[in-house]
Amino acid sequence: MYKLISIVYYLYFKFRGIGLSKKIILRPLVTLSKGWLGDREGKIVIKDDCELSRGVVVNAYGGIVVLGESVFLGEYVVIYGHGGVEVGANTLIAMHTCIVSSNHTIPGKAILIRSQGDILLPVKIGSDVWIGANVTILGGVTIGDGCVVAAGSVVTRDIPPYAIAMGAPARVTNYRHDPNFIANPSNIQS
């Protein structure tokens, strides 16, 4: 039954101009929308072997959202692509994570906040990254290749490659160690 639903969703979104690879899985209640930003239509590109779980929402809002090969989005992940969102290959994003690639300006009290335009802030998530459940990723950040972001974290600044980060705001607490990587403060970008 899920395979049939995935095929129907695939055909529907493909007809609406979403850039879908042939080898993806779309679970029930997935929403994909290109949207508009002024006169610019958004773009969504989903590459081979991606899986979008139940209730995932990807809205480009006139920006560009690109999911690399073999990306997994858990249930009810939300991606807002105003400023652009790029997710690298083999990345896992757990359920209820929210990625927002824009913000509002904060005017003086005489001007309504809602009357201000969006500030576009791109988000880049590297390859082989694991984002835990219920993480919030704010605009303008880069999460390096191989990172792990603990459940419930709020990412407000860049995280260097192979870092393990947690908290609100997320802070680096350790690094993934392997024979090819040496955690050394001199090679960590801040």
Biotite code that builds the C-alpha atoms (Angstrom):
import biotite.structure as struc

atoms = struc.array([
    struc.Atom([0.000, 0.000, 0.000], chain_id="A", res_id=1, res_name="MET", atom_name="CA", element="C"),
    struc.Atom([2.824, 2.453, 0.921], chain_id="A", res_id=2, res_name="TYR", atom_name="CA", element="C"),
    struc.Atom([4.470, 1.817, -2.445], chain_id="A", res_id=3, res_name="LYS", atom_name="CA", element="C"),
    struc.Atom([1.261, 2.791, -4.258], chain_id="A", res_id=4, res_name="LEU", atom_name="CA", element="C"),
    struc.Atom([0.879, 5.930, -2.131], chain_id="A", res_id=5, res_name="ILE", atom_name="CA", element="C"),
    struc.Atom([4.507, 6.840, -2.853], chain_id="A", res_id=6, res_name="SER", atom_name="CA", element="C"),
    struc.Atom([3.923, 6.459, -6.610], chain_id="A", res_id=7, res_name="ILE", atom_name="CA", element="C"),
    struc.Atom([0.764, 8.604, -6.510], chain_id="A", res_id=8, res_name="VAL", atom_name="CA", element="C"),
    struc.Atom([2.541, 11.330, -4.493], chain_id="A", res_id=9, res_name="TYR", atom_name="CA", element="C"),
    struc.Atom([5.520, 11.164, -6.843], chain_id="A", res_id=10, res_name="TYR", atom_name="CA", element="C"),
    struc.Atom([3.337, 11.662, -9.933], chain_id="A", res_id=11, res_name="LEU", atom_name="CA", element="C"),
    struc.Atom([1.380, 14.492, -8.293], chain_id="A", res_id=12, res_name="TYR", atom_name="CA", element="C"),
    struc.Atom([4.485, 16.439, -7.234], chain_id="A", res_id=13, res_name="PHE", atom_name="CA", element="C"),
    struc.Atom([6.300, 15.753, -10.500], chain_id="A", res_id=14, res_name="LYS", atom_name="CA", element="C"),
    struc.Atom([3.284, 17.195, -12.372], chain_id="A", res_id=15, res_name="PHE", atom_name="CA", element="C"),
    struc.Atom([3.525, 20.307, -10.158], chain_id="A", res_id=16, res_name="ARG", atom_name="CA", element="C"),
    struc.Atom([7.146, 20.870, -11.205], chain_id="A", res_id=17, res_name="GLY", atom_name="CA", element="C"),
    struc.Atom([9.001, 19.502, -8.182], chain_id="A", res_id=18, res_name="ILE", atom_name="CA", element="C"),
    struc.Atom([12.450, 18.108, -9.134], chain_id="A", res_id=19, res_name="GLY", atom_name="CA", element="C"),
    struc.Atom([12.165, 14.512, -7.975], chain_id="A", res_id=20, res_name="LEU", atom_name="CA", element="C"),
    struc.Atom([14.517, 11.653, -8.733], chain_id="A", res_id=21, res_name="SER", atom_name="CA", element="C"),
    struc.Atom([12.826, 8.399, -9.725], chain_id="A", res_id=22, res_name="LYS", atom_name="CA", element="C"),
    struc.Atom([14.245, 6.460, -6.771], chain_id="A", res_id=23, res_name="LYS", atom_name="CA", element="C"),
    struc.Atom([12.631, 8.123, -3.737], chain_id="A", res_id=24, res_name="ILE", atom_name="CA", element="C"),
    struc.Atom([10.060, 7.173, -1.110], chain_id="A", res_id=25, res_name="ILE", atom_name="CA", element="C"),
    struc.Atom([7.258, 9.595, -0.222], chain_id="A", res_id=26, res_name="LEU", atom_name="CA", element="C"),
    struc.Atom([5.135, 8.568, 2.781], chain_id="A", res_id=27, res_name="ARG", atom_name="CA", element="C"),
    struc.Atom([1.534, 9.753, 3.376], chain_id="A", res_id=28, res_name="PRO", atom_name="CA", element="C"),
    struc.Atom([0.782, 13.418, 4.070], chain_id="A", res_id=29, res_name="LEU", atom_name="CA", element="C"),
    struc.Atom([4.061, 14.748, 2.588], chain_id="A", res_id=30, res_name="VAL", atom_name="CA", element="C"),
    struc.Atom([3.722, 18.364, 1.421], chain_id="A", res_id=31, res_name="THR", atom_name="CA", element="C"),
    struc.Atom([6.123, 19.821, -1.166], chain_id="A", res_id=32, res_name="LEU", atom_name="CA", element="C"),
    struc.Atom([5.568, 23.406, -2.330], chain_id="A", res_id=33, res_name="SER", atom_name="CA", element="C"),
    struc.Atom([7.787, 25.668, -4.431], chain_id="A", res_id=34, res_name="LYS", atom_name="CA", element="C"),
    struc.Atom([6.002, 28.883, -3.428], chain_id="A", res_id=35, res_name="GLY", atom_name="CA", element="C"),
    struc.Atom([6.919, 32.391, -4.537], chain_id="A", res_id=36, res_name="TRP", atom_name="CA", element="C"),
    struc.Atom([9.136, 35.176, -3.232], chain_id="A", res_id=37, res_name="LEU", atom_name="CA", element="C"),
    struc.Atom([8.063, 38.310, -5.057], chain_id="A", res_id=38, res_name="GLY", atom_name="CA", element="C"),
    struc.Atom([8.196, 37.308, -8.713], chain_id="A", res_id=39, res_name="ASP", atom_name="CA", element="C"),
    struc.Atom([10.614, 34.393, -8.160], chain_id="A", res_id=40, res_name="ARG", atom_name="CA", element="C"),
    struc.Atom([9.241, 30.843, -8.072], chain_id="A", res_id=41, res_name="GLU", atom_name="CA", element="C"),
    struc.Atom([10.868, 28.435, -5.658], chain_id="A", res_id=42, res_name="GLY", atom_name="CA", element="C"),
    struc.Atom([12.615, 25.207, -6.519], chain_id="A", res_id=43, res_name="LYS", atom_name="CA", element="C"),
    struc.Atom([12.822, 21.831, -4.783], chain_id="A", res_id=44, res_name="ILE", atom_name="CA", element="C"),
    struc.Atom([15.303, 19.146, -5.863], chain_id="A", res_id=45, res_name="VAL", atom_name="CA", element="C"),
    struc.Atom([15.245, 15.699, -4.244], chain_id="A", res_id=46, res_name="ILE", atom_name="CA", element="C"),
    struc.Atom([17.941, 13.285, -5.415], chain_id="A", res_id=47, res_name="LYS", atom_name="CA", element="C"),
    struc.Atom([18.120, 9.459, -5.564], chain_id="A", res_id=48, res_name="ASP", atom_name="CA", element="C"),
    struc.Atom([17.297, 7.188, -2.632], chain_id="A", res_id=49, res_name="ASP", atom_name="CA", element="C"),
    struc.Atom([15.765, 9.881, -0.390], chain_id="A", res_id=50, res_name="CYS", atom_name="CA", element="C"),
    struc.Atom([12.943, 9.021, 1.987], chain_id="A", res_id=51, res_name="GLU", atom_name="CA", element="C"),
    struc.Atom([10.436, 11.577, 3.243], chain_id="A", res_id=52, res_name="LEU", atom_name="CA", element="C"),
    struc.Atom([8.425, 10.199, 6.147], chain_id="A", res_id=53, res_name="SER", atom_name="CA", element="C"),
    struc.Atom([4.814, 10.848, 7.069], chain_id="A", res_id=54, res_name="ARG", atom_name="CA", element="C"),
    struc.Atom([3.846, 14.509, 7.429], chain_id="A", res_id=55, res_name="GLY", atom_name="CA", element="C"),
    struc.Atom([7.097, 16.043, 6.123], chain_id="A", res_id=56, res_name="VAL", atom_name="CA", element="C"),
    struc.Atom([6.650, 19.645, 4.909], chain_id="A", res_id=57, res_name="VAL", atom_name="CA", element="C"),
    struc.Atom([9.132, 21.201, 2.476], chain_id="A", res_id=58, res_name="VAL", atom_name="CA", element="C"),
    struc.Atom([8.144, 24.709, 1.377], chain_id="A", res_id=59, res_name="ASN", atom_name="CA", element="C"),
    struc.Atom([10.704, 26.599, -0.687], chain_id="A", res_id=60, res_name="ALA", atom_name="CA", element="C"),
    struc.Atom([8.746, 29.907, -0.398], chain_id="A", res_id=61, res_name="TYR", atom_name="CA", element="C"),
    struc.Atom([10.541, 31.134, -3.521], chain_id="A", res_id=62, res_name="GLY", atom_name="CA", element="C"),
    struc.Atom([13.968, 29.880, -2.416], chain_id="A", res_id=63, res_name="GLY", atom_name="CA", element="C"),
    struc.Atom([15.765, 26.648, -3.270], chain_id="A", res_id=64, res_name="ILE", atom_name="CA", element="C"),
    struc.Atom([15.729, 23.417, -1.247], chain_id="A", res_id=65, res_name="VAL", atom_name="CA", element="C"),
    struc.Atom([18.104, 20.629, -2.329], chain_id="A", res_id=66, res_name="VAL", atom_name="CA", element="C"),
    struc.Atom([18.223, 17.201, -0.674], chain_id="A", res_id=67, res_name="LEU", atom_name="CA", element="C"),
    struc.Atom([21.308, 15.192, -1.674], chain_id="A", res_id=68, res_name="GLY", atom_name="CA", element="C"),
    struc.Atom([21.350, 11.458, -2.321], chain_id="A", res_id=69, res_name="GLU", atom_name="CA", element="C"),
    struc.Atom([20.108, 9.100, 0.408], chain_id="A", res_id=70, res_name="SER", atom_name="CA", element="C"),
    struc.Atom([18.747, 11.811, 2.723], chain_id="A", res_id=71, res_name="VAL", atom_name="CA", element="C"),
    struc.Atom([16.203, 10.637, 5.299], chain_id="A", res_id=72, res_name="PHE", atom_name="CA", element="C"),
    struc.Atom([13.616, 13.049, 6.740], chain_id="A", res_id=73, res_name="LEU", atom_name="CA", element="C"),
    struc.Atom([11.762, 11.691, 9.770], chain_id="A", res_id=74, res_name="GLY", atom_name="CA", element="C"),
    struc.Atom([8.091, 12.192, 10.542], chain_id="A", res_id=75, res_name="GLU", atom_name="CA", element="C"),
    struc.Atom([6.862, 15.793, 10.574], chain_id="A", res_id=76, res_name="TYR", atom_name="CA", element="C"),
    struc.Atom([10.179, 17.411, 9.643], chain_id="A", res_id=77, res_name="VAL", atom_name="CA", element="C"),
    struc.Atom([9.564, 20.970, 8.399], chain_id="A", res_id=78, res_name="VAL", atom_name="CA", element="C"),
    struc.Atom([11.919, 22.805, 6.019], chain_id="A", res_id=79, res_name="ILE", atom_name="CA", element="C"),
    struc.Atom([11.284, 26.444, 5.062], chain_id="A", res_id=80, res_name="TYR", atom_name="CA", element="C"),
    struc.Atom([13.537, 27.366, 2.158], chain_id="A", res_id=81, res_name="GLY", atom_name="CA", element="C"),
    struc.Atom([13.097, 31.157, 1.774], chain_id="A", res_id=82, res_name="HIS", atom_name="CA", element="C"),
    struc.Atom([16.849, 31.768, 1.921], chain_id="A", res_id=83, res_name="GLY", atom_name="CA", element="C"),
    struc.Atom([17.893, 28.375, 0.544], chain_id="A", res_id=84, res_name="GLY", atom_name="CA", element="C"),
    struc.Atom([18.485, 25.029, 2.238], chain_id="A", res_id=85, res_name="VAL", atom_name="CA", element="C"),
    struc.Atom([21.006, 22.440, 1.092], chain_id="A", res_id=86, res_name="GLU", atom_name="CA", element="C"),
    struc.Atom([21.267, 19.013, 2.751], chain_id="A", res_id=87, res_name="VAL", atom_name="CA", element="C"),
    struc.Atom([24.227, 16.785, 1.853], chain_id="A", res_id=88, res_name="GLY", atom_name="CA", element="C"),
    struc.Atom([24.164, 13.108, 0.946], chain_id="A", res_id=89, res_name="ALA", atom_name="CA", element="C"),
    struc.Atom([23.549, 10.358, 3.527], chain_id="A", res_id=90, res_name="ASN", atom_name="CA", element="C"),
    struc.Atom([22.179, 12.758, 6.124], chain_id="A", res_id=91, res_name="THR", atom_name="CA", element="C"),
    struc.Atom([19.543, 11.714, 8.675], chain_id="A", res_id=92, res_name="LEU", atom_name="CA", element="C"),
    struc.Atom([17.130, 14.318, 10.039], chain_id="A", res_id=93, res_name="ILE", atom_name="CA", element="C"),
    struc.Atom([14.935, 12.942, 12.818], chain_id="A", res_id=94, res_name="ALA", atom_name="CA", element="C"),
    struc.Atom([11.279, 13.629, 13.498], chain_id="A", res_id=95, res_name="MET", atom_name="CA", element="C"),
    struc.Atom([9.859, 17.057, 14.358], chain_id="A", res_id=96, res_name="HIS", atom_name="CA", element="C"),
    struc.Atom([12.997, 18.947, 13.306], chain_id="A", res_id=97, res_name="THR", atom_name="CA", element="C"),
    struc.Atom([12.417, 22.454, 11.918], chain_id="A", res_id=98, res_name="CYS", atom_name="CA", element="C"),
    struc.Atom([14.804, 24.247, 9.537], chain_id="A", res_id=99, res_name="ILE", atom_name="CA", element="C"),
    struc.Atom([14.138, 27.959, 8.915], chain_id="A", res_id=100, res_name="VAL", atom_name="CA", element="C"),
    struc.Atom([16.257, 29.860, 6.382], chain_id="A", res_id=101, res_name="SER", atom_name="CA", element="C"),
    struc.Atom([14.987, 33.378, 7.034], chain_id="A", res_id=102, res_name="SER", atom_name="CA", element="C"),
    struc.Atom([14.225, 35.824, 9.801], chain_id="A", res_id=103, res_name="ASN", atom_name="CA", element="C"),
    struc.Atom([12.402, 39.123, 10.290], chain_id="A", res_id=104, res_name="HIS", atom_name="CA", element="C"),
    struc.Atom([14.063, 42.447, 10.896], chain_id="A", res_id=105, res_name="THR", atom_name="CA", element="C"),
    struc.Atom([13.306, 43.931, 14.305], chain_id="A", res_id=106, res_name="ILE", atom_name="CA", element="C"),
    struc.Atom([12.238, 47.552, 13.835], chain_id="A", res_id=107, res_name="PRO", atom_name="CA", element="C"),
    struc.Atom([11.676, 50.194, 16.472], chain_id="A", res_id=108, res_name="GLY", atom_name="CA", element="C"),
    struc.Atom([8.400, 50.078, 18.395], chain_id="A", res_id=109, res_name="LYS", atom_name="CA", element="C"),
    struc.Atom([6.671, 52.550, 16.036], chain_id="A", res_id=110, res_name="ALA", atom_name="CA", element="C"),
    struc.Atom([6.790, 49.998, 13.169], chain_id="A", res_id=111, res_name="ILE", atom_name="CA", element="C"),
    struc.Atom([4.946, 46.693, 13.150], chain_id="A", res_id=112, res_name="LEU", atom_name="CA", element="C"),
    struc.Atom([7.216, 43.651, 12.995], chain_id="A", res_id=113, res_name="ILE", atom_name="CA", element="C"),
    struc.Atom([4.829, 41.906, 10.602], chain_id="A", res_id=114, res_name="ARG", atom_name="CA", element="C"),
    struc.Atom([5.202, 44.760, 8.085], chain_id="A", res_id=115, res_name="SER", atom_name="CA", element="C"),
    struc.Atom([8.914, 44.025, 7.706], chain_id="A", res_id=116, res_name="GLN", atom_name="CA", element="C"),
    struc.Atom([10.271, 41.771, 4.979], chain_id="A", res_id=117, res_name="GLY", atom_name="CA", element="C"),
    struc.Atom([12.202, 38.572, 5.479], chain_id="A", res_id=118, res_name="ASP", atom_name="CA", element="C"),
    struc.Atom([15.973, 38.484, 5.783], chain_id="A", res_id=119, res_name="ILE", atom_name="CA", element="C"),
    struc.Atom([17.123, 35.534, 3.666], chain_id="A", res_id=120, res_name="LEU", atom_name="CA", element="C"),
    struc.Atom([19.640, 33.369, 5.551], chain_id="A", res_id=121, res_name="LEU", atom_name="CA", element="C"),
    struc.Atom([20.844, 30.195, 3.773], chain_id="A", res_id=122, res_name="PRO", atom_name="CA", element="C"),
    struc.Atom([21.263, 26.931, 5.679], chain_id="A", res_id=123, res_name="VAL", atom_name="CA", element="C"),
    struc.Atom([23.815, 24.333, 4.615], chain_id="A", res_id=124, res_name="LYS", atom_name="CA", element="C"),
    struc.Atom([23.922, 20.882, 6.189], chain_id="A", res_id=125, res_name="ILE", atom_name="CA", element="C"),
    struc.Atom([26.835, 18.679, 5.138], chain_id="A", res_id=126, res_name="GLY", atom_name="CA", element="C"),
    struc.Atom([26.981, 15.001, 4.221], chain_id="A", res_id=127, res_name="SER", atom_name="CA", element="C"),
    struc.Atom([26.817, 12.138, 6.752], chain_id="A", res_id=128, res_name="ASP", atom_name="CA", element="C"),
    struc.Atom([25.127, 14.335, 9.375], chain_id="A", res_id=129, res_name="VAL", atom_name="CA", element="C"),
    struc.Atom([22.709, 13.094, 12.035], chain_id="A", res_id=130, res_name="TRP", atom_name="CA", element="C"),
    struc.Atom([20.212, 15.657, 13.318], chain_id="A", res_id=131, res_name="ILE", atom_name="CA", element="C"),
    struc.Atom([18.345, 14.338, 16.372], chain_id="A", res_id=132, res_name="GLY", atom_name="CA", element="C"),
    struc.Atom([14.625, 14.636, 17.092], chain_id="A", res_id=133, res_name="ALA", atom_name="CA", element="C"),
    struc.Atom([12.998, 18.029, 17.650], chain_id="A", res_id=134, res_name="ASN", atom_name="CA", element="C"),
    struc.Atom([16.036, 20.111, 16.653], chain_id="A", res_id=135, res_name="VAL", atom_name="CA", element="C"),
    struc.Atom([15.561, 23.693, 15.446], chain_id="A", res_id=136, res_name="THR", atom_name="CA", element="C"),
    struc.Atom([18.071, 24.984, 12.884], chain_id="A", res_id=137, res_name="ILE", atom_name="CA", element="C"),
    struc.Atom([17.967, 28.738, 12.350], chain_id="A", res_id=138, res_name="LEU", atom_name="CA", element="C"),
    struc.Atom([18.961, 30.638, 9.239], chain_id="A", res_id=139, res_name="GLY", atom_name="CA", element="C"),
    struc.Atom([22.509, 31.511, 8.283], chain_id="A", res_id=140, res_name="GLY", atom_name="CA", element="C"),
    struc.Atom([24.206, 28.429, 9.723], chain_id="A", res_id=141, res_name="VAL", atom_name="CA", element="C"),
    struc.Atom([26.407, 25.724, 8.236], chain_id="A", res_id=142, res_name="THR", atom_name="CA", element="C"),
    struc.Atom([26.554, 22.300, 9.846], chain_id="A", res_id=143, res_name="ILE", atom_name="CA", element="C"),
    struc.Atom([29.733, 20.567, 8.671], chain_id="A", res_id=144, res_name="GLY", atom_name="CA", element="C"),
    struc.Atom([30.124, 17.078, 7.260], chain_id="A", res_id=145, res_name="ASP", atom_name="CA", element="C"),
    struc.Atom([29.844, 14.239, 9.759], chain_id="A", res_id=146, res_name="GLY", atom_name="CA", element="C"),
    struc.Atom([28.236, 16.253, 12.568], chain_id="A", res_id=147, res_name="CYS", atom_name="CA", element="C"),
    struc.Atom([25.837, 14.927, 15.183], chain_id="A", res_id=148, res_name="VAL", atom_name="CA", element="C"),
    struc.Atom([23.307, 17.361, 16.682], chain_id="A", res_id=149, res_name="VAL", atom_name="CA", element="C"),
    struc.Atom([21.580, 16.054, 19.820], chain_id="A", res_id=150, res_name="ALA", atom_name="CA", element="C"),
    struc.Atom([17.812, 15.915, 20.186], chain_id="A", res_id=151, res_name="ALA", atom_name="CA", element="C"),
    struc.Atom([16.126, 19.134, 21.294], chain_id="A", res_id=152, res_name="GLY", atom_name="CA", element="C"),
    struc.Atom([19.045, 21.375, 20.328], chain_id="A", res_id=153, res_name="SER", atom_name="CA", element="C"),
    struc.Atom([18.691, 24.853, 18.813], chain_id="A", res_id=154, res_name="VAL", atom_name="CA", element="C"),
    struc.Atom([21.405, 25.542, 16.216], chain_id="A", res_id=155, res_name="VAL", atom_name="CA", element="C"),
    struc.Atom([22.118, 29.281, 16.024], chain_id="A", res_id=156, res_name="THR", atom_name="CA", element="C"),
    struc.Atom([25.709, 29.251, 14.740], chain_id="A", res_id=157, res_name="ARG", atom_name="CA", element="C"),
    struc.Atom([27.999, 27.168, 12.518], chain_id="A", res_id=158, res_name="ASP", atom_name="CA", element="C"),
    struc.Atom([29.079, 23.719, 13.687], chain_id="A", res_id=159, res_name="ILE", atom_name="CA", element="C"),
    struc.Atom([32.472, 22.479, 12.404], chain_id="A", res_id=160, res_name="PRO", atom_name="CA", element="C"),
    struc.Atom([32.888, 19.123, 10.636], chain_id="A", res_id=161, res_name="PRO", atom_name="CA", element="C"),
    struc.Atom([32.612, 15.952, 12.758], chain_id="A", res_id=162, res_name="TYR", atom_name="CA", element="C"),
    struc.Atom([31.500, 17.904, 15.840], chain_id="A", res_id=163, res_name="ALA", atom_name="CA", element="C"),
    struc.Atom([28.953, 16.622, 18.329], chain_id="A", res_id=164, res_name="ILE", atom_name="CA", element="C"),
    struc.Atom([26.770, 19.509, 19.472], chain_id="A", res_id=165, res_name="ALA", atom_name="CA", element="C"),
    struc.Atom([23.898, 19.839, 21.919], chain_id="A", res_id=166, res_name="MET", atom_name="CA", element="C"),
    struc.Atom([21.867, 22.351, 23.880], chain_id="A", res_id=167, res_name="GLY", atom_name="CA", element="C"),
    struc.Atom([19.994, 25.594, 23.369], chain_id="A", res_id=168, res_name="ALA", atom_name="CA", element="C"),
    struc.Atom([21.899, 27.243, 21.860], chain_id="A", res_id=169, res_name="PRO", atom_name="CA", element="C"),
    struc.Atom([23.814, 24.230, 20.531], chain_id="A", res_id=170, res_name="ALA", atom_name="CA", element="C"),
    struc.Atom([27.448, 24.047, 21.607], chain_id="A", res_id=171, res_name="ARG", atom_name="CA", element="C"),
    struc.Atom([30.167, 21.630, 20.535], chain_id="A", res_id=172, res_name="VAL", atom_name="CA", element="C"),
    struc.Atom([30.792, 19.076, 23.296], chain_id="A", res_id=173, res_name="THR", atom_name="CA", element="C"),
    struc.Atom([32.965, 16.535, 21.488], chain_id="A", res_id=174, res_name="ASN", atom_name="CA", element="C"),
    struc.Atom([34.094, 15.246, 18.094], chain_id="A", res_id=175, res_name="TYR", atom_name="CA", element="C"),
    struc.Atom([33.623, 12.002, 16.204], chain_id="A", res_id=176, res_name="ARG", atom_name="CA", element="C"),
    struc.Atom([36.968, 10.262, 16.272], chain_id="A", res_id=177, res_name="HIS", atom_name="CA", element="C"),
    struc.Atom([38.327, 8.005, 13.576], chain_id="A", res_id=178, res_name="ASP", atom_name="CA", element="C"),
    struc.Atom([41.830, 7.219, 12.271], chain_id="A", res_id=179, res_name="PRO", atom_name="CA", element="C"),
    struc.Atom([41.562, 9.951, 9.620], chain_id="A", res_id=180, res_name="ASN", atom_name="CA", element="C"),
    struc.Atom([40.389, 12.792, 11.866], chain_id="A", res_id=181, res_name="PHE", atom_name="CA", element="C"),
    struc.Atom([42.255, 14.385, 14.747], chain_id="A", res_id=182, res_name="ILE", atom_name="CA", element="C"),
    struc.Atom([40.252, 16.764, 16.927], chain_id="A", res_id=183, res_name="ALA", atom_name="CA", element="C"),
    struc.Atom([42.584, 19.670, 17.435], chain_id="A", res_id=184, res_name="ASN", atom_name="CA", element="C"),
    struc.Atom([41.515, 23.211, 18.374], chain_id="A", res_id=185, res_name="PRO", atom_name="CA", element="C"),
    struc.Atom([43.823, 24.651, 15.719], chain_id="A", res_id=186, res_name="SER", atom_name="CA", element="C"),
    struc.Atom([41.874, 23.015, 12.868], chain_id="A", res_id=187, res_name="ASN", atom_name="CA", element="C"),
    struc.Atom([38.389, 23.931, 14.094], chain_id="A", res_id=188, res_name="ILE", atom_name="CA", element="C"),
    struc.Atom([36.685, 26.918, 12.496], chain_id="A", res_id=189, res_name="GLN", atom_name="CA", element="C"),
    struc.Atom([34.561, 29.068, 14.804], chain_id="A", res_id=190, res_name="SER", atom_name="CA", element="C"),
])
